[in-house]
Amino acid sequence: MAKKVVATLRTSSGKDFAKVYRMVKSPKTGAYVWKDTMVPNDGVKEFLAKQS
């Protein structure tokens, strides 16, 4: 399950982005790790819907 965390950047355009965390299985070790990505607020649902 992914969770959305609002990012606070120092520029005024930082309010248009969200930091999204996704749990991904590592192909090397087989353990699950968290990957974080900065995504525009408009594209959060599309980002979470696609398979990585």
QUICOR-V135411 format. One record per backbone hydrogen bond with DSSP energy under -0.5 kcal/mol. CO is the residue of the C=O (numbers start at 1). NH is the residue of the N-H. Records with the same first field share a line. If there is no record, write none. Layout:
CO: NH / NH
//
This chain:
3: 21
5: 19
7: 9
11: 14
12: 15
13: 16
14: 17
16: 41
17: 7
18: 20 / 39
19: 5
20: 37
21: 3
22: 24 / 35
24: 33
26: 30
31: 26
33: 24
35: 22
37: 20 / 39
39: 18
40: 43
41: 44
43: 47
44: 48
45: 49
46: 50
//
